[in-house]
Amino acid sequence: GALLVWVWRGGGRAGDVGLAAREAGGWVPGRELPLIFIGGVPRSGTTLMRAMLDAHPDVRCGQETRVVPRILQMRQHWMKSQKESVRLEQAGVSKTVLDNAIAAFCLEVIVRHGDPAPRLCNKDPLVLKMGTYVLDLFPNAKFVFMVRDGRATVHSIITRKVTITGFDLSSYRQCLTKWNHAVEMMYQQCRTLGPQRCLLVRYEALVLAPEPTLRRVLKFLDLSWDEAVLHHERYINQPNGVALSNGVPGDVRSEAAELAPMLSVLGYDPWANPPDYSTLLRLTDGAPLQEPSRPPRPP
């Protein structure tokens, strides 16, 4: 069997290690940091947003860590089992202990996987599925929720062969249904977090009107405006960069409203073919407020 040795690299004496965390309600240092989390379904513009924020002199995001969402999912799995929760409590692994341990793990990864910066940012898109818990860990964190027309997202996932658990890349229909489920979960998390903590940003608006969109993002994040964030000229102001591909099967297009009710909730016309994304530029809402509902078919 494997032997796992975890060496604590704390700066204090052995007797002082973890003192704050051992005190009742004590936090590990760093949980108060104003972290930035970029979330959304993969292929929804999270990488573009990350690259733009990385260009800001006060921000460092870096590549996806891949391990941060996994440790959060492990904790979610433990908490779903009543038996496992009781066993942890009996072993002295209280919620405080577990939260401090998970926060310390996430901080170690986020802080050390890139260069230091005044504002640290994490771009593991699926972290937003657990956004309310992440806010428990880091109460000063803010979340940028990237959304994109689900039909375009699914086409990109399939053509680029992006592996996502639960998505059948041989079926547009199944992938669109899975997209709807995933984005609805994140949408509800964003609503619960509230407009002071979670900002919805449409990929199409970021591409077609980058400056006003980014000004809104930076204001939300309490960051000063810097022209450097507009350096991705090959992506922005290009209408063909958001065009909906003809590769989406006709039957899936015609049933998009039924397969993915979240299209309408997020402001996308499920019947338009092709959609006119310029209408999205008039939508400047932050955290979404309306409840998901199945839209009526137009006459």
C-alpha contacts under 8 A as a table, 3 or more apart, distances in Angstrom:
res1	aa1	res2	aa2	distance
10	G	17	V	6.46
12	G	15	G	7.94
12	G	16	D	5.76
12	G	17	V	6.21
13	R	16	D	5.23
13	R	17	V	6.51
14	A	17	V	5.38
16	D	19	L	5.37
18	G	21	A	5.16
18	G	22	R	6.14
18	G	28	V	7.50
19	L	22	R	5.11
19	L	23	E	6.42
20	A	23	E	5.33
20	A	26	G	5.10
20	A	27	W	6.19
20	A	28	V	6.47
21	A	24	A	7.65
21	A	25	G	7.44
21	A	26	G	4.66
21	A	27	W	5.18
21	A	28	V	5.48
21	A	97	V	7.39
21	A	100	N	6.92
22	R	26	G	6.50
22	R	97	V	7.97
23	E	26	G	5.04
25	G	96	T	6.59
26	G	96	T	7.99
27	W	31	R	7.00
27	W	100	N	6.23
28	V	31	R	6.53
28	V	100	N	5.94
28	V	103	A	7.69
28	V	104	A	6.66
29	P	32	E	7.49
30	G	33	L	5.47
30	G	107	L	7.14
31	R	103	A	6.86
31	R	107	L	7.93
31	R	137	L	6.43
31	R	138	F	5.01
31	R	139	P	7.46
32	E	138	F	5.96
32	E	139	P	6.54
32	E	140	N	6.02
33	L	138	F	6.92
33	L	140	N	6.27
33	L	141	A	7.13
34	P	119	R	6.96
34	P	120	L	7.74
34	P	138	F	7.59
34	P	139	P	7.96
34	P	140	N	4.72
34	P	141	A	4.77
34	P	142	K	7.10
35	L	119	R	6.53
35	L	120	L	5.46
35	L	121	C	5.70
35	L	122	N	7.68
35	L	138	F	7.45
35	L	140	N	6.92
35	L	141	A	4.60
35	L	142	K	6.43
36	I	119	R	7.49
36	I	120	L	6.33
36	I	121	C	4.38
36	I	122	N	6.19
36	I	141	A	5.78
36	I	142	K	5.10
36	I	143	F	5.89
36	I	144	V	7.57
36	I	221	L	7.79
37	F	121	C	5.72
37	F	122	N	4.90
37	F	123	K	6.02
37	F	124	D	7.70
37	F	127	V	7.83
37	F	128	L	7.75
37	F	141	A	7.37
37	F	142	K	6.27
37	F	143	F	4.75
37	F	144	V	6.24
38	I	46	T	6.40
38	I	49	M	7.74
38	I	50	R	7.25
38	I	121	C	7.53
38	I	122	N	6.27
38	I	123	K	4.88
38	I	124	D	6.87
38	I	125	P	6.15
38	I	128	L	7.72
38	I	143	F	5.86
38	I	144	V	4.81
38	I	145	F	6.20
38	I	146	M	7.31
39	G	46	T	6.57
39	G	123	K	6.61
39	G	124	D	6.53
39	G	125	P	3.91
39	G	126	L	6.01
39	G	127	V	6.33
39	G	128	L	5.14
39	G	143	F	7.08
39	G	144	V	6.13
39	G	145	F	5.01
39	G	146	M	6.11
40	G	44	S	6.49
40	G	46	T	6.71
40	G	125	P	5.00
40	G	126	L	6.32
40	G	128	L	6.76
40	G	145	F	5.52
40	G	146	M	5.01
40	G	147	V	6.21
40	G	183	V	7.08
40	G	186	M	7.08
41	V	44	S	5.84
41	V	125	P	6.29
41	V	126	L	6.75
41	V	146	M	7.71
41	V	147	V	7.34
41	V	179	W	7.22
41	V	182	A	6.89
41	V	183	V	6.44
42	P	45	G	7.66
42	P	46	T	7.07
42	P	125	P	6.32
42	P	126	L	7.89
42	P	153	T	7.75
42	P	157	I	7.68
43	R	46	T	7.04
43	R	47	T	7.95
43	R	153	T	5.58
43	R	156	S	6.47
43	R	157	I	6.44
44	S	146	M	6.09
44	S	147	V	5.56
44	S	148	R	5.05
44	S	153	T	5.99
44	S	203	Y	6.41
45	G	48	L	5.18
45	G	49	M	6.19
45	G	146	M	6.21
45	G	147	V	7.36
45	G	148	R	7.33
45	G	203	Y	5.44
46	T	49	M	5.16
46	T	50	R	6.05
46	T	123	K	7.09
46	T	125	P	6.81
46	T	146	M	6.06
47	T	50	R	4.95
47	T	51	A	6.13
47	T	123	K	7.62
48	L	51	A	5.11
48	L	52	M	6.21
49	M	52	M	5.13
49	M	53	L	6.15
50	R	53	L	5.21
50	R	54	D	5.94
50	R	61	C	6.36
50	R	62	G	7.57
50	R	123	K	6.62
51	A	54	D	4.99
51	A	55	A	6.41
52	M	55	A	5.25
52	M	56	H	7.11
52	M	228	A	7.95
52	M	229	V	4.74
52	M	230	L	6.75
52	M	231	H	7.45
52	M	232	H	7.22
53	L	56	H	5.32
53	L	59	V	6.33
53	L	60	R	7.44
53	L	61	C	7.31
53	L	229	V	6.20
54	D	57	P	7.56
54	D	59	V	5.65
54	D	60	R	5.21
54	D	61	C	5.72
54	D	62	G	7.19
54	D	229	V	7.73
55	A	59	V	7.45
55	A	228	A	5.69
55	A	229	V	5.16
55	A	231	H	7.68
56	H	59	V	5.49
56	H	60	R	7.94
56	H	226	D	6.51
56	H	228	A	6.05
56	H	229	V	5.71
58	D	117	A	5.91
58	D	118	P	5.39
58	D	119	R	5.90
58	D	223	L	7.98
59	V	117	A	5.80
59	V	118	P	6.42
59	V	119	R	4.81
59	V	120	L	5.88
59	V	121	C	6.94
60	R	114	G	7.48
60	R	115	D	7.08
60	R	116	P	7.25
60	R	117	A	5.80
60	R	119	R	6.51
60	R	120	L	5.20
60	R	121	C	5.83
61	C	114	G	7.85
61	C	120	L	6.06
61	C	121	C	4.27
61	C	122	N	5.42
61	C	123	K	6.63
62	G	113	H	7.67
62	G	114	G	6.35
62	G	121	C	7.69
62	G	122	N	7.36
62	G	123	K	7.51
63	Q	123	K	6.91
64	E	122	N	7.20
64	E	123	K	5.38
64	E	124	D	5.14
65	T	68	V	6.31
65	T	109	V	7.43
65	T	110	I	7.78
65	T	113	H	7.93
65	T	122	N	7.93
65	T	123	K	7.69
65	T	124	D	6.54
66	R	69	P	6.37
66	R	70	R	6.96
66	R	124	D	6.39
67	V	70	R	5.04
67	V	71	I	6.32
68	V	71	I	5.50
68	V	72	L	6.45
68	V	106	C	5.85
68	V	109	V	7.60
68	V	124	D	7.27
68	V	127	V	7.56
69	P	72	L	5.05
69	P	73	Q	6.03
69	P	124	D	6.78
69	P	126	L	6.54
69	P	127	V	5.23
70	R	73	Q	4.97
70	R	74	M	6.14
71	I	74	M	5.02
71	I	75	R	6.38
71	I	102	I	7.16
72	L	75	R	5.20
72	L	76	Q	6.25
72	L	102	I	7.53
72	L	127	V	7.76
72	L	130	M	7.44
73	Q	76	Q	4.88
73	Q	77	H	6.11
74	M	77	H	5.02
74	M	78	W	6.30
75	R	78	W	5.07
75	R	79	M	6.21
76	Q	79	M	5.19
76	Q	80	K	6.21
77	H	80	K	5.26
77	H	81	S	6.87
78	W	81	S	5.65
78	W	84	E	5.85
78	W	85	S	6.39
79	M	82	Q	6.86
79	M	84	E	7.06
79	M	85	S	5.67
80	K	85	S	7.86
81	S	84	E	5.15
81	S	85	S	6.18
82	Q	85	S	5.09
82	Q	86	V	6.23
83	K	86	V	5.26
83	K	87	R	6.25
84	E	87	R	5.05
84	E	88	L	6.19
85	S	88	L	5.18
85	S	89	E	6.32
86	V	89	E	5.14
86	V	90	Q	6.12
87	R	90	Q	5.06
87	R	91	A	6.16
88	L	91	A	5.06
88	L	92	G	6.42
88	L	93	V	4.97
88	L	94	S	6.74
89	E	92	G	5.11
89	E	93	V	5.19
89	E	94	S	5.16
89	E	95	K	7.95
90	Q	93	V	7.29
93	V	96	T	7.91
93	V	97	V	5.67
93	V	98	L	6.19
94	S	97	V	5.14
94	S	98	L	6.13
95	K	98	L	5.09
95	K	99	D	5.85
96	T	99	D	5.19
96	T	100	N	6.09
97	V	100	N	5.27
97	V	101	A	6.16
98	L	101	A	5.06
98	L	102	I	6.11
99	D	102	I	5.21
99	D	103	A	5.93
99	D	137	L	6.56
100	N	103	A	5.07
100	N	104	A	5.96
100	N	137	L	7.75
101	A	104	A	5.13
101	A	105	F	6.21
102	I	105	F	5.06
102	I	106	C	6.16
103	A	106	C	5.14
103	A	107	L	5.99
103	A	137	L	5.99
103	A	138	F	7.79
104	A	107	L	5.09
104	A	108	E	6.04
105	F	108	E	5.23
105	F	109	V	6.41
106	C	109	V	5.27
106	C	110	I	6.04
107	L	110	I	5.06
107	L	111	V	5.65
108	E	111	V	5.42
108	E	112	R	5.82
109	V	112	R	5.47
109	V	113	H	5.70
110	I	113	H	5.88
110	I	114	G	7.62
110	I	120	L	7.36
110	I	121	C	7.51
110	I	122	N	6.61
111	V	114	G	6.76
111	V	115	D	7.89
111	V	116	P	7.03
111	V	120	L	7.17
112	R	115	D	7.23
112	R	116	P	7.84
116	P	120	L	7.76
117	A	120	L	6.20
124	D	127	V	5.82
125	P	128	L	6.57
126	L	129	K	5.62
126	L	130	M	7.87
127	V	130	M	5.62
127	V	131	G	6.41
127	V	134	V	7.99
128	L	131	G	4.46
128	L	143	F	7.69
128	L	145	F	7.64
128	L	186	M	5.86
128	L	189	Q	7.14
128	L	190	C	7.91
129	K	182	A	7.89
129	K	185	M	6.26
129	K	186	M	5.06
129	K	189	Q	6.68
130	M	133	Y	5.58
130	M	134	V	6.31
130	M	189	Q	7.35
131	G	134	V	4.98
131	G	135	L	6.20
131	G	143	F	7.97
131	G	186	M	7.93
131	G	189	Q	6.00
131	G	190	C	7.42
131	G	193	L	7.46
132	T	135	L	5.11
132	T	136	D	6.46
132	T	189	Q	6.43
132	T	192	T	7.34
132	T	193	L	6.28
133	Y	136	D	4.92
133	Y	137	L	6.47
134	V	137	L	5.03
134	V	138	F	6.06
134	V	139	P	7.98
135	L	138	F	4.87
135	L	139	P	4.85
135	L	140	N	7.32
135	L	141	A	6.24
136	D	139	P	5.64
138	F	141	A	5.52
141	A	197	R	7.14
142	K	196	Q	7.91
142	K	197	R	4.79
142	K	198	C	6.01
142	K	221	L	6.96
143	F	197	R	6.02
143	F	198	C	4.61
143	F	199	L	6.33
144	V	198	C	5.85
144	V	199	L	5.03
144	V	200	L	6.19
144	V	201	V	6.91
144	V	217	V	7.87
145	F	186	M	7.98
145	F	190	C	7.45
145	F	198	C	6.79
145	F	199	L	5.85
145	F	200	L	4.68
145	F	201	V	5.94
146	M	200	L	6.11
146	M	201	V	5.01
146	M	202	R	5.84
146	M	203	Y	6.39
147	V	183	V	7.94
147	V	200	L	7.14
147	V	201	V	6.24
147	V	202	R	4.94
147	V	203	Y	5.96
147	V	266	L	7.90
148	R	152	A	7.25
148	R	153	T	6.44
148	R	202	R	5.79
148	R	203	Y	5.27
148	R	204	E	6.74
149	D	152	A	5.45
149	D	153	T	6.25
149	D	263	L	6.72
149	D	268	Y	6.46
150	G	153	T	4.84
150	G	154	V	5.96
150	G	176	L	6.62
150	G	179	W	6.58
150	G	180	N	7.47
150	G	260	A	7.83
150	G	263	L	6.70
151	R	154	V	5.28
151	R	155	H	6.21
151	R	176	L	6.77
151	R	244	L	7.38
151	R	248	V	7.17
151	R	253	R	7.89
151	R	256	A	7.99
152	A	155	H	5.06
152	A	156	S	6.16
152	A	242	V	7.99
152	A	243	A	7.98
152	A	244	L	5.60
152	A	245	S	6.92
153	T	156	S	5.16
153	T	157	I	6.15
154	V	157	I	4.97
154	V	158	I	6.12
154	V	172	Y	6.86
154	V	175	C	6.21
154	V	176	L	6.13
154	V	179	W	7.34
155	H	158	I	5.26
155	H	159	T	6.02
155	H	172	Y	7.49
155	H	245	S	7.40
155	H	247	G	7.13
155	H	248	V	6.45
156	S	159	T	5.29
156	S	160	R	5.79
157	I	160	R	5.44
157	I	161	K	5.76
157	I	162	V	5.00
157	I	163	T	7.78
157	I	169	L	7.61
158	I	161	K	4.96
158	I	162	V	6.55
158	I	169	L	5.29
158	I	170	S	7.50
158	I	172	Y	7.74
159	T	162	V	7.97
161	K	169	L	7.00
163	T	167	F	7.44
163	T	169	L	7.99
164	I	167	F	5.62
166	G	178	K	7.41
167	F	174	Q	7.11
167	F	175	C	5.43
167	F	178	K	6.52
168	D	171	S	5.73
168	D	174	Q	6.48
168	D	175	C	6.15
169	L	172	Y	7.18
169	L	175	C	6.92
171	S	174	Q	5.34
171	S	175	C	6.19
172	Y	175	C	5.13
172	Y	176	L	6.05
172	Y	248	V	7.17
172	Y	249	P	7.45
172	Y	252	V	7.08
173	R	176	L	5.30
173	R	177	T	6.37
173	R	252	V	5.94
173	R	259	L	7.45
174	Q	177	T	5.14
174	Q	178	K	6.18
175	C	178	K	4.96
175	C	179	W	5.99
176	L	179	W	4.92
176	L	180	N	6.18
176	L	259	L	6.73
176	L	260	A	6.49
177	T	180	N	5.09
177	T	181	H	6.42
177	T	259	L	5.59
177	T	260	A	5.96
178	K	181	H	5.10
178	K	182	A	6.17
179	W	182	A	5.17
179	W	183	V	5.96
179	W	260	A	7.74
180	N	183	V	5.36
180	N	184	E	5.96
180	N	259	L	7.68
180	N	260	A	5.13
180	N	261	P	7.14
180	N	262	M	5.91
180	N	263	L	7.90
181	H	184	E	5.26
181	H	185	M	6.31
182	A	185	M	5.26
182	A	186	M	6.45
183	V	186	M	5.09
183	V	187	Y	5.90
183	V	262	M	7.48
184	E	187	Y	4.87
184	E	188	Q	6.15
184	E	262	M	6.58
184	E	292	P	7.75
185	M	188	Q	5.31
185	M	189	Q	6.36
186	M	189	Q	4.96
186	M	190	C	6.11
187	Y	190	C	5.03
187	Y	191	R	6.22
187	Y	288	P	7.27
188	Q	191	R	5.03
188	Q	192	T	6.18
189	Q	192	T	5.11
189	Q	193	L	6.13
190	C	193	L	5.07
190	C	194	G	6.28
190	C	195	P	7.96
190	C	198	C	5.50
190	C	199	L	7.60
190	C	200	L	7.88
190	C	287	A	6.18
190	C	288	P	7.36
191	R	194	G	5.18
191	R	195	P	7.48
191	R	198	C	7.69
191	R	287	A	5.96
191	R	288	P	6.03
191	R	289	L	6.27
193	L	196	Q	7.73
193	L	197	R	5.74
193	L	198	C	6.04
194	G	197	R	5.62
194	G	198	C	5.92
194	G	287	A	6.26
195	P	198	C	5.31
195	P	199	L	6.22
195	P	286	G	6.09
195	P	287	A	4.78
196	Q	199	L	7.77
196	Q	220	F	7.75
198	C	286	G	7.39
198	C	287	A	5.75
199	L	217	V	7.60
199	L	220	F	7.44
199	L	286	G	4.68
199	L	287	A	4.96
200	L	285	D	7.37
200	L	286	G	5.00
200	L	287	A	5.24
200	L	288	P	6.89
201	V	205	A	7.52
201	V	206	L	7.50
201	V	213	T	7.74
201	V	217	V	7.98
201	V	286	G	7.26
202	R	205	A	5.33
202	R	206	L	6.42
202	R	280	L	7.98
203	Y	206	L	5.02
203	Y	207	V	6.33
204	E	207	V	5.21
204	E	208	L	6.01
204	E	242	V	6.01
204	E	277	Y	6.61
204	E	280	L	7.59
205	A	208	L	5.15
205	A	209	A	5.34
205	A	210	P	6.74
205	A	213	T	6.55
205	A	277	Y	7.96
205	A	278	S	7.88
205	A	280	L	6.64
205	A	281	L	5.79
206	L	209	A	5.59
206	L	210	P	4.57
206	L	211	E	7.93
206	L	213	T	5.70
206	L	214	L	7.21
206	L	236	I	7.30
207	V	210	P	5.60
207	V	235	Y	6.47
207	V	236	I	4.42
207	V	237	N	5.58
207	V	238	Q	6.69
207	V	239	P	7.75
207	V	241	G	7.21
207	V	242	V	7.42
208	L	236	I	6.21
208	L	237	N	4.64
208	L	238	Q	6.42
208	L	239	P	6.44
208	L	278	S	7.63
209	A	212	P	6.17
209	A	213	T	6.23
209	A	236	I	7.59
209	A	237	N	6.48
209	A	281	L	7.40
210	P	213	T	5.17
210	P	214	L	5.85
210	P	230	L	7.19
210	P	236	I	6.42
210	P	237	N	7.20
211	E	214	L	5.18
211	E	215	R	5.99
211	E	230	L	7.07
212	P	215	R	5.04
212	P	216	R	6.27
213	T	216	R	5.25
213	T	217	V	6.39
214	L	217	V	4.82
214	L	218	L	6.02
214	L	229	V	7.80
215	R	218	L	5.23
215	R	219	K	6.05
215	R	225	W	6.61
216	R	219	K	5.21
216	R	220	F	6.18
217	V	220	F	5.13
217	V	221	L	6.27
218	L	221	L	4.97
218	L	222	D	6.07
218	L	223	L	4.98
218	L	224	S	6.62
218	L	225	W	6.59
219	K	222	D	5.05
219	K	223	L	5.94
219	K	224	S	7.20
219	K	225	W	7.87
220	F	223	L	7.68
226	D	229	V	6.27
227	E	230	L	5.73
227	E	231	H	7.65
228	A	231	H	5.63
229	V	232	H	7.64
230	L	233	E	7.00
232	H	235	Y	5.72
232	H	236	I	6.52
233	E	236	I	5.33
233	E	237	N	7.65
234	R	238	Q	7.90
235	Y	238	Q	6.50
235	Y	241	G	6.85
236	I	241	G	7.81
238	Q	241	G	5.26
238	Q	242	V	7.66
239	P	242	V	5.88
239	P	243	A	6.70
240	N	243	A	4.99
242	V	277	Y	7.96
243	A	274	P	7.68
244	L	274	P	6.38
244	L	275	P	7.37
245	S	248	V	6.40
246	N	249	P	7.56
248	V	252	V	6.93
248	V	253	R	6.76
249	P	252	V	5.40
249	P	253	R	6.38
250	G	253	R	5.04
250	G	254	S	6.18
251	D	254	S	5.16
251	D	255	E	6.25
252	V	255	E	5.20
252	V	256	A	5.80
252	V	259	L	7.97
253	R	256	A	5.11
253	R	270	P	7.80
253	R	271	W	7.55
254	S	257	A	7.76
254	S	271	W	6.92
255	E	258	E	5.50
255	E	259	L	6.08
256	A	259	L	5.01
256	A	260	A	5.61
256	A	261	P	7.67
256	A	270	P	5.70
256	A	271	W	7.34
257	A	260	A	5.42
257	A	261	P	5.30
257	A	263	L	7.10
257	A	264	S	7.50
257	A	270	P	5.21
257	A	271	W	7.15
257	A	294	R	7.43
257	A	295	P	6.88
257	A	297	R	7.83
258	E	261	P	5.92
258	E	294	R	7.10
260	A	263	L	5.89
261	P	264	S	5.94
261	P	265	V	6.84
261	P	292	P	7.18
261	P	293	S	6.48
261	P	294	R	5.20
261	P	295	P	6.68
262	M	265	V	4.78
262	M	266	L	6.02
262	M	292	P	6.38
262	M	293	S	7.67
263	L	266	L	5.39
263	L	267	G	6.46
263	L	268	Y	5.04
263	L	269	D	6.84
263	L	270	P	6.15
264	S	267	G	5.04
264	S	268	Y	5.07
264	S	269	D	5.93
264	S	270	P	6.47
264	S	295	P	6.80
265	V	268	Y	7.43
265	V	290	Q	7.25
265	V	291	E	7.59
265	V	292	P	5.74
265	V	293	S	7.18
266	L	288	P	7.91
267	G	280	L	7.00
268	Y	275	P	7.71
268	Y	277	Y	7.92
268	Y	280	L	7.85
269	D	272	A	5.52
269	D	275	P	6.55
271	W	275	P	7.97
272	A	275	P	4.68
272	A	276	D	7.50
276	D	279	T	6.22
277	Y	280	L	5.42
277	Y	281	L	7.56
278	S	281	L	5.56
278	S	282	R	7.92
279	T	282	R	5.88
279	T	283	L	7.61
280	L	283	L	5.26
281	L	284	T	7.10
285	D	288	P	6.78
